[in-house]
Amino acid sequence: MEKILVIGAAGQIGSELTMEIRNTYGNSNVYATDINTPPQDILDSGPFQILDVKDEKGVAEFIQKHKITQVYQLAAILSGNAEKIPVKAWDFNMKSLLFLLELAKEVKLNKIFWPSSIAVFGPTSPREDTPQYCTTEPNTVYGISKLAGERWAEYYYNRYGIDTRSLRYPGLISYKTEAGGGTTDYAVEIYYEAIKQAKYECFLSAETSLPMMFMQDAIKATVDLMEAPSSSLSVRSSYNVAGFSINPSQFAAEIKNHIPDFEISFKPDFRQKIADSWPASIDDSVARRDWNLNYKYDLPTMTEVMLREVGKKLANS
């Protein structure tokens, strides 16, 4: 039986991914760790320990003690926050990956999942239908660290046979855990503010299109990739995943179908420059071919779920 460690289990991805893989592998076989306390369902359903990914000795001892065979390393400093502390962000994002890759040479780890991002692309990348393979010249510290991480992951696979797997996540939208310092955070914030006060001031311009993905689709894509036979995978850097492309005005129009009085205004900040350097849409045909990537949610179906679940959450808070 696989023994799985999720690092960053209290975060936006980890809080939902942990529960999904516990459903598959059994609660007692999926160990959740974070520097913060996770949602109650993670605490109630299986083992959790406060653990800092920067504590390399502590992480190594944890992996050996529990005979961990798979690691999902989700802890990171995201794009918006990283621009405020670039050197610290680079140091954190890179060391946490390299440490695990080195450890995997000594400890039997069957697979490592590490998330990349559309931030690896930059102003010189094709903006529409950005392909799997193209120019990648990111101009943010987050993008630079993710691109470097992709290269290291592929290197360790080719040189040492470490089974590394990764997705280039677009903007992720979730009602369970609020966003934490990314350039696409508006796509979560807008639902909270729509319910709380029927208005929202967006930090990106009205027509800034970016790829987005509902968290349920992101979790499914992650699990599907990790379950795919190694022989079917042609990419060991990171796979493009697309979701659907959307801009703030389109979000607002869909929300108005449910909350007619909703109003949106625009006050772009430093994140606008970051968004302008990212793709407007993604070509994910390689992932579709290799391991049958597919999606369930679009903007209307996602909005119905987000408004319902965020409404419940706010009512109970």
C-alpha positions in Angstrom: 0.0 0.0 0.0 1.3 3.5 -0.9 2.1 5.8 2.0 1.6 9.4 0.8 2.8 12.7 2.3 1.1 16.0 1.4 3.3 19.0 2.2 1.2 22.2 2.3 -2.0 20.4 3.2 -3.6 23.5 4.6 -3.3 25.5 1.4 -5.7 26.1 -1.5 -4.7 23.0 -3.4 -3.6 20.8 -0.5 -6.8 21.2 1.6 -8.9 19.5 -1.2 -6.2 17.2 -2.7 -5.6 15.6 0.7 -9.2 14.6 1.1 -9.4 13.3 -2.5 -6.4 11.0 -2.2 -7.5 9.9 1.3 -10.7 8.7 -0.4 -8.6 6.7 -2.8 -5.8 5.3 -0.6 -7.4 5.3 2.8 -7.3 7.9 5.5 -4.5 6.3 7.5 -2.2 6.1 4.5 -2.2 9.8 3.6 -0.2 12.0 6.0 -1.0 15.8 5.9 1.6 18.4 7.0 1.7 22.2 7.0 3.0 25.1 9.1 -0.7 26.1 9.6 -3.7 24.2 10.9 -5.7 22.7 8.1 -9.5 22.6 7.7 -11.3 20.4 10.2 -12.1 17.6 7.8 -8.4 17.0 7.3 -7.8 16.9 11.1 -10.8 14.6 11.6 -10.1 12.1 8.8 -6.5 11.2 9.1 -3.0 12.0 10.4 -1.8 15.6 10.5 1.4 17.1 11.8 2.7 20.7 11.9 5.9 20.5 9.8 7.9 23.2 8.1 9.2 22.1 4.7 12.3 24.2 5.4 13.1 21.8 8.3 14.9 19.4 6.0 16.0 17.1 8.8 12.4 17.0 10.2 10.9 16.2 6.8 13.5 13.5 6.1 12.9 11.9 9.4 9.1 12.0 8.9 9.4 10.3 5.5 11.6 7.6 6.8 9.6 7.0 10.0 6.3 6.6 8.1 7.8 4.7 5.1 6.5 7.4 2.7 6.4 6.3 -1.0 4.8 9.3 -2.6 5.2 13.0 -1.9 3.0 15.9 -3.0 5.1 19.1 -2.4 2.6 21.9 -2.6 4.2 24.6 -0.4 5.2 27.7 -2.2 5.3 31.5 -2.1 2.9 32.6 -4.9 3.3 35.2 -7.6 1.9 38.3 -6.0 3.6 37.7 -2.7 6.9 36.6 -4.3 7.3 40.0 -6.1 7.5 41.6 -2.6 10.2 39.3 -1.4 12.0 38.0 -4.5 15.1 36.5 -3.0 13.3 34.8 -0.2 10.7 33.5 -2.6 13.3 32.0 -4.9 15.1 30.5 -2.0 11.9 28.9 -0.5 10.5 27.7 -3.8 13.7 26.1 -5.1 15.2 24.6 -1.9 12.0 22.8 -1.0 12.0 21.0 -4.4 15.7 20.3 -4.6 15.8 18.9 -1.1 13.1 16.3 -2.0 14.8 15.4 -5.3 18.0 14.7 -3.5 16.2 12.8 -0.7 14.5 10.6 -3.3 18.0 9.3 -4.4 18.4 7.9 -0.9 14.9 7.0 0.2 12.5 4.9 -1.9 10.0 7.4 -3.2 7.9 6.0 -6.0 6.6 9.4 -7.2 7.0 13.1 -6.5 4.3 15.6 -7.5 5.4 19.3 -7.6 3.1 22.0 -9.1 4.3 24.4 -11.7 2.3 27.2 -13.2 1.5 29.2 -16.4 3.8 31.7 -14.8 6.7 29.9 -16.6 5.6 31.7 -19.8 6.5 35.3 -20.4 6.0 38.2 -22.8 7.8 36.3 -25.6 5.7 33.2 -25.4 2.7 32.9 -27.7 -0.2 34.5 -25.8 -3.1 32.6 -27.4 -3.2 28.8 -27.3 0.3 28.7 -25.7 1.7 25.3 -26.7 3.4 22.8 -24.5 6.8 23.6 -26.0 7.6 27.2 -26.8 9.8 30.1 -25.7 9.6 30.4 -21.9 11.1 33.6 -20.6 9.2 34.5 -17.4 9.7 38.0 -15.9 8.5 37.3 -12.4 10.4 35.6 -9.6 7.6 33.0 -9.2 7.8 32.2 -12.9 11.6 32.0 -12.9 11.5 29.6 -9.9 8.8 27.4 -11.5 10.7 27.2 -14.8 13.9 26.3 -13.0 12.0 23.7 -11.0 10.7 22.1 -14.2 14.2 21.8 -15.5 15.5 20.2 -12.3 12.5 17.8 -12.2 13.2 16.6 -15.7 17.0 16.4 -15.0 16.4 14.2 -11.9 14.1 12.0 -13.9 16.6 11.6 -16.8 19.7 11.4 -14.6 18.5 9.4 -11.6 15.2 7.9 -12.6 13.2 9.9 -10.0 9.5 9.7 -11.1 8.6 13.4 -11.1 5.2 14.6 -12.2 3.9 18.1 -12.6 1.1 20.3 -13.9 1.3 24.0 -15.0 -1.7 25.1 -13.1 -3.7 28.1 -14.4 -5.6 30.3 -12.0 -7.4 28.0 -9.5 -10.8 28.8 -8.1 -12.0 27.2 -4.9 -14.6 27.9 -2.2 -13.0 25.7 0.5 -9.8 27.7 1.1 -9.3 31.3 0.1 -6.5 32.3 -2.2 -3.1 33.2 -0.8 -1.2 35.9 -2.7 -1.5 35.0 -6.4 -2.2 37.1 -9.5 -5.5 35.2 -10.2 -6.9 35.7 -6.6 -9.6 38.0 -7.9 -11.4 35.0 -9.4 -12.0 33.7 -5.8 -12.4 37.1 -4.1 -15.1 38.2 -6.6 -17.5 35.5 -5.3 -17.0 36.4 -1.7 -17.5 40.1 -2.3 -20.5 39.5 -4.5 -22.3 37.7 -1.7 -21.1 40.0 1.1 -21.8 43.4 -0.5 -22.8 42.9 -4.2 -19.8 44.8 -5.4 -16.1 44.1 -6.1 -13.1 46.3 -7.0 -10.9 44.2 -9.2 -7.1 44.5 -9.3 -6.9 43.5 -13.0 -8.4 45.4 -15.9 -11.8 44.4 -17.3 -10.5 42.6 -20.4 -7.5 40.7 -18.9 -8.2 37.2 -20.1 -6.4 34.4 -18.2 -6.8 30.6 -18.1 -8.7 29.4 -15.0 -9.7 26.1 -13.6 -12.2 25.1 -11.0 -10.5 23.3 -8.1 -12.5 20.0 -8.6 -11.1 19.8 -12.1 -7.6 20.6 -10.9 -7.7 17.9 -8.3 -9.0 15.4 -10.8 -6.2 16.3 -13.2 -3.6 16.0 -10.5 -4.8 12.5 -9.4 -5.2 11.4 -13.0 -1.6 12.4 -13.8 -0.3 10.6 -10.7 -2.3 7.5 -11.5 -1.1 7.4 -15.2 1.4 4.7 -16.2 4.9 6.0 -16.3 5.3 4.7 -19.8 2.4 6.9 -21.1 4.1 10.2 -20.0 6.1 12.1 -22.5 6.6 15.2 -20.4 8.8 15.2 -17.2 9.1 19.0 -16.9 5.4 20.0 -16.4 2.2 19.5 -18.4 0.1 22.3 -19.8 -3.5 22.3 -18.4 -6.0 24.8 -19.7 -9.4 24.9 -18.0 -11.2 27.8 -19.6 -10.1 31.3 -20.4 -12.0 34.2 -18.9 -11.7 37.9 -18.0 -13.1 39.9 -15.0 -16.0 41.3 -17.1 -17.2 37.9 -18.0 -17.0 36.8 -14.4 -19.1 39.8 -13.4 -21.7 39.2 -16.2 -22.2 35.6 -15.0 -22.5 36.6 -11.4 -25.1 39.2 -12.4 -27.3 36.3 -13.7 -27.6 35.2 -10.1 -27.1 38.6 -8.2 -28.6 41.2 -10.6 -27.4 44.2 -8.4 -23.8 43.1 -8.5 -21.4 45.8 -9.6 -17.7 45.6 -10.5 -15.1 48.3 -10.7 -11.5 48.2 -11.8 -8.3 49.5 -10.1 -5.3 47.6 -11.6 -2.3 47.2 -9.3 1.2 45.7 -9.7 -0.4 42.3 -10.6 -1.7 43.7 -13.9 1.9 43.7 -15.2 2.3 40.1 -14.2 -1.0 39.1 -15.8 -0.1 40.8 -19.0 3.0 38.6 -19.3 1.0 35.4 -18.9 -1.0 33.4 -21.6 -4.6 34.3 -22.4 -5.3 30.7 -23.3 -3.4 27.4 -23.2 -3.0 24.4 -25.6 -3.3 21.3 -23.4 -3.4 18.7 -26.3 -0.3 16.9 -25.0 -1.9 16.1 -21.7 -5.1 15.1 -23.4 -3.2 12.7 -25.6 -0.9 11.2 -22.9 -3.3 10.7 -20.0 -6.7 11.7 -21.1 -7.0 15.1 -19.4 -10.6 16.4 -19.4 -12.8 18.9 -17.5 -16.2 18.9 -16.0 -16.8 22.6 -15.2 -17.1 25.8 -17.2 -17.9 29.3 -16.0 -21.7 28.9 -15.6 -21.5 25.5 -13.8 -18.6 26.7 -11.6 -20.4 29.9 -10.7 -23.5 28.0 -9.5 -21.3 25.9 -7.1 -19.2 28.9 -6.0 -22.1 31.1 -5.0 -23.9 28.3 -3.3 -20.9 27.1 -1.3 -19.4 30.5 -0.5 -22.9 31.6 0.7 -23.0 28.6 3.1 -19.5 29.3 4.3 -20.2 33.0 5.0 -23.6 32.2 6.7 -21.8 29.8 9.1 -18.9 32.1 9.9 
